[in-house]
Structures are given as structure tokens and as C-alpha cells.
Amino acid sequence: MKYALISDIHGNLAALDRVLQFLDSCEYDKLVCLGDIVGYGPDPNACCERIREKADIVLLGNHDQAAIGRMDISYFNRYARQAIAWTGLRLQSECRSFLADGLVQAEIDDALCVHASPFEPENWHYVMSRIDALQAFQAFSQHTCFVGHSHAPMIAVEANDTIVLQAGESLDLHPDNRYIINVGSVGQPRDTNPKACVGFYDSSDQTYKLIRLKYDIAETQEKMREQKLPQFLIERLAVGR
């Protein structure tokens, strides 16, 4: 099976539509969304509708949970809180129901999918360091775990009792190793590359490949200005931070 994996759309319709347009030209079996469809960006309802139509597996992200009133937003920084409050006021009822039905985790062949870390997935831990990865590897038994949440593509490799972190681009998955793969973000990358991310996992060939796609950032920024969303969130899109 060949899976397309996306995460952290964050209400950025221009970025999502660019990814979906690209996927229309690709061969894959299922589309997996690892969560955070909303939050930060100006088009939460449209993004929910696109994912509901296109994705085969949809996970719940922390911004999704917060936008539907299921977690304390004091956990977030002030810019995120403003965007979550804005999003929560505008979410249509069918989108609320759709987000509420999101899964905490899912399995695709011998791979686990979660939004954040497989360690206490409902507590939204990050996997950004070797210590984070060690804790995460101890929390799942599958060969590979796909995550999002940090908005930065990254691959953690567990091999011969060591853990190595490397750039989250492309690799052949070795049967004797285990992997945590962060697929990056569609709508708000934070690895200094503003291009949208989409990953491809082939469970038969045991390969993973990350694709970066340029989209119309200015279109999203203009919509955010019109809605008076925080300037910090508008500016960061162009620099991938």
C-alpha cells in the first residue's frame, strides 16, 4: 500500500489546495491526515470540508481539540490562543462534529500514526530531541510511527540501541531499525522552508519520501489580515518559522 501523509494544515486553504492538486497527479492508495486541520489560518471550515472529502484516515490534533472547546487553551501561546478563539467562533456545526470524530491514533500496515508523540498521545508531547525520541520509541511496538505537531520534518532512527536524528526527507526503511517520521506541515512549516509538506510511505517497498510544494503564501496572508489575525502569525508563513 502507498500512503500520502499530511499534517498541520492550520486553516491554510491555499496550501492545502496546492497539496491536493499535486496529489491528483500522484498514485497512492490512501490519504492520511495527522491532525490540526484548523488553528492559526483563515479558512477553518473550507479546510475541514476538503479533508472530510479527500482523507481516508483523520486524526485529532491539539488545535482541533481546542477549537471545539475540549481542552484548556491556556496551554497555548498568546498568538495561538487568539487564533483558536477566532476559529472557535467561526466553526460550523458540521465541522465541529467532524473534528470531534477525529482519531487519537491509527495503524496503517506496520506503522502507527499519531498527531504528536506516541507517548501519551492525548497530552501532545513533542518529538524534537533524542530524549523525546527515546521516550516515544518505548511507547509503541510498530516498525514505524508517523507524527506531525512540531511542523518540522524530521526522522528519528533507532538502530543497534542508539537513536539518531536526521533530516526528514527520503530514505529506505531498514527492517532491523525502527523509525519515527515527522511529515512536517502543510499550512505552517517551521524548518525555515515555507513550502508545504506531503509525505509518501510505501509499506510494500518500505520507502518514505517527502515532497515540498510552493503555494501562494500572499493569498493566505491577505485573508489573515482581513480577519485581523495576529501579525506574527501572518509574517511567519513567508519565512517558515
N, C-alpha and C positions, 0 to 999 in steps of 0.2 A: 504494500500500500504506500502511496505517496501522499503526504500531508503538507498543506500550506498552513503556516502558523503565523498569527499576528497578535499583537498585544498593545495595550495602552494607546488607544485611538484618541481618547480625551476630547470628544466633541469636535474633532477637526475633520470636517466633511471633505474638504479639498484633498487632504492627504489620503483619506480612506477611499475616495472615489478613484484617485490615481492608482492605488494598490489594487482595487477591484478591477479596474480597467486592464491593468497588467495581468492579473490572474485570468482574465477572459482569454488571454492568448497562451496560457500555460496548460500543461497536462498535470492534473493531480486528482486524487480521489475524494479527499475531504478537506474542508477548511475549518481550522480550529482557532477560536478567539480566546485568548488567555485573560481577558478581563480588562476593566477600566475603559469601557466604551465611552463614558461621559466624564465630566470634570475638566476644568480649565478652558475648553474650547466653546465656540459659539453655536454649535449645531447638535445638541444632545439628542433631540428627537429623530432627526434625519439619520444620525449615525446608528441609533438603536434600530430603526427601520431597515437600514441596509444590512446590518448584522443578522437581524432576525430572518431576513430573506435569504442571505447568502451562506451563513455559517452553519456547519453541521454540529459542532460542539461549541458551547459558550460557557465560559467560566465567569464567576463573580469577582470583581476587583474591589479594592477598598474604597475607591471614589464612587463606584456604582453603589456600594452598600451605604455610603454616607449620603449620597444624593437622594436615596429613598428613605432616609431617616432611620437607618438601622445601626448606626454607630455614632459615638460622640465625636463631633468634628473638632474638638479642642486638640485632638491628636495631630491635626494638620497645621502647616504654617499659615500665616495670615492671608497670603495670596490664594492658597488653595481653599481656605475657608470661605473667602469671598466668592470664589468661582463655584464652590459646592452649593452655597446658599442661593446664588443666581440660578444654577442648574435645577436645584430642587423646586424652585418656584415655577419653573417652565416645563418640567417633565410632564408629558401627557400620561393619562392613567394607563393606557396600554403599554407604554414604555416602562412605567413603574413596575407593572406586572411582569413584563419580560425580564427586566433586571432582577427582580425578586426570584425568578425561577433559575437564575444562573447557578451553575455547579461550583462547589468549592474545589473539587478536583475531578479529573477524568483520566482514564487509561486508554492509550492507543497502542495496540500491539504490546511490546515490552517496554513501553515508555509511559511515564507518569506526567500529567500536565497539571500545574497549579499556577495561580497568579503570582504569588510571592515565593516564599520558601516552603518546601515540603515539611519542614519542621514547624509544627503548629500553624498550619496554613491559614487559619482564621485570625491569626494575630499579626499577619502581614510583616513578617521579618524580611529583611533584605539578604541577598546573597551577593556580597561585594568583596569579600576578603577570604583568605584561606581558612580562617576560623569559622566564618559564616558557612563556607562550603563543607567543612568537616562536620558541623552540626547538621547540615542539610543531608549529606550523604548517609548519615546514621538514621535518618528518618524515613528512607524509602528503600525498597528492595529491588526495584526495576533496574534495568541496564542504563536507562537514560531518563532524565527529568527535564522537561521544558518549563521555563518560567519567564516572567516579564518583570514588572514592578519598578525596577531601577531605571528603566528607559535607556540602558546602555548595553549593547550586545557584549556578551562575554561567555567563555566556555571554561568550566572547571573540569579538570580531568583527574580522576582517581586511578592511579596505576602504581602497583608494587608498594602499597602502603604510603604513597606520597600523593599530595594534591598540588596540581599546577594550574594556574590561571593563565588563560591566553585570549587573544583577540577572538571575538565571536563572529568569524567569517565562514570558512568552509573546512570540512575535514571528513575523513573516513573514520567511522566508529569502530574501534578495535574490540573484538568480543571479550578480551580479558580485562578491559578497562571499564570504568563507569563514568558517566558524564552528567553534568548539569549545564544546560544550554539556555542562556538568556537570549531571546529572539529580538530584543530591542523594542522600539516604539514606532508605531505608525504616526501618531499625531504630535509627539513632543520628544524627539530623540535628545539625549543628554551626553553624547560622546564627542561633542564638538563637530559632528556631522549632521546637518539639519535634514538630510534626506530620509524619507520614510523607510521603514524596515519591513521586510517579509522574509520568513524562513521557510525552507523546504526540507522535510525529513522523509527519506525513503527507507521504510522499515525492511524492505527486501534486500536492497543493496547496502543498507546500513551506512548511509551518507547523509550529511547535512550541509546545506548551502544557504548563505544569507545574501539577499539582494537589497540594494539601496536604490530608491526611486526619487527623483526630483519632482516636486509638486509646486503649485502656485502658493507660496507662503504669504505673499502680499494679499491674496484674496482672503485668507483666514484672518490675517492681522486687521484688515479693514472691517471685517464683520465684528471682530472683538472690540475695536474702537467704537463702532456704532452702538454696541451693547454696554460700553463703559466698563469693560472688564479690566483688571489691573494692568497697568502699563508694563510692569515687569514680565508678566506672562506673555504679553504681545511681543516684546523685544526678544525674548529668549528663543523664540521659534527660529529666527533667522541665523542664530549662532550655534544652535544645537547644544544648549546648556540648561 
